[in-house]
Amino acid sequence: MGEPRQAGLRLQIVLALAGLLLLAFVPMFFAVASLSRATVLDLHERSARALGRAIATHVADERESGDPHALERALAAHVGLGGVDAICVFGPGGTRLSCAGSPTDTGAMTAPTAGAVETATPAHGTGGRGYEITTPATGGTVVTRLRLGGESDRAAQLVQLTALYMVTFALALVVFAYFALTRLIVRPVEQLVDAADRVASGARTLRVPRRGARELIELGTSVQSMTEKLLAEEAKLLVKVGELTETTTRLSQTQAQLVRSERMASVGRLAAGVAHEIGNPIAAIIGLQELLLDGDLPAQESRDFLRRMRKETERIHVVLRDLLDFARPERPGEPGGPPPTPADVARVADDVASLVRPQKAFRSVRIETDVTPGLEVALPAPRLTQVLLNMAMNAGAAIASQKREDGRMSVRARADGGRVRIEIEDDGPGVPPELRERLFEPFVTTKAVGEGTGLGLAVCRGLVESAGGEVSLDAGYMDGARFVVVLPAA
């Protein structure tokens, strides 16, 4: 689900103004309504008190006239006028002298206490809400009950008028503020956004609005300056990218040339090695053949020449066989073929030690083996024997080249995660630094001419890598040479 759509600036302005007006006008409305209602009720109370005093004066005058029916006529004349519902006259002792009006209202009236003063008490009679006015008079007290009638309706109308005025004023203020803020803020911002979108779509110039508030004009100017700088940086970046592309193309061409040159150099070194290793035996064979062709040789000497020719031919055969092993090493465990037979590292190490001990180069060399029992690798035993035997023979030849009375060679192996690490170490002269990078290439050797073909380590590397392993020279070992063979555990 995408992010919720945010409200626009116009809607936010309208909502903010509406909230502000609600906070300002709602309390004001209730204050004005309460004040208006209280003012109207106060006016009603004053009018009721004045009417009660007038009735009390009239009643006192009628009682002093001496006419026994004058009081009843006066009371009857006032009932129904000015909202009067009922009137009762009480004597000094609280005796009811005369009443007029609604029987329910007159029955609910009670004589005031002695020494009563003029009071106005809210009451609810047959005519609705009203006031009960108690007015002291000569020789008694007059109690008058008046209903409010239309006065309360006029108070409600005043409150409604006030509310209508406030709502109208608030709407007018919202509309005015909306258009004013839209012209001063929203429209310049929208123009600035549209201009930025055009630049993002590929336009090369930014036209900013020049109307609106000063801050917005300054913002537009700043955005325009920033856009110009970005466009300038983009142009510079495009130039740099072009230069980098051109440089990369030249580097690719140079790399291709170097690869071709290195390939030709490798072919040249290989051809030179093959010519050197095969050329000498062939030259010897040709010389011996010429001697045999000349004839007149004793039978024993001819047989000796033939044996020497066979020896040189076998030498050529060994070189070619090693070269083929290097170029096309066997790959056990290929799809469709039988799975490789695991090799027991400890047994192979013991076999290699047994094979090299009788050799002349190992007569003064102490051979040590330190192999964790039970280690097996995913390489057939004959191939692992070939790898370790080749490295062991190289170590013996290196120690023998120093013509020392003693020497040491060790074979160690241990588990390393899901792999097996085998180290073949000697204390001979080590490998010269200039040969370390090319030691596993064909025809690279530290032996004297005629003592080695330089294919042994190259073949070992092919065999180890065919099983998914690695072989390397430990460059940090300075007391001789240490080769490290890492193979997958079986």
Summary of the structure (lengths in Angstrom):
residues: 490
radius of gyration: 61.8
end to end distance: 50.7
largest distance: 200.6
contacts: 1389
relative contact order: 0.06
helix: 58%
strand: 16%
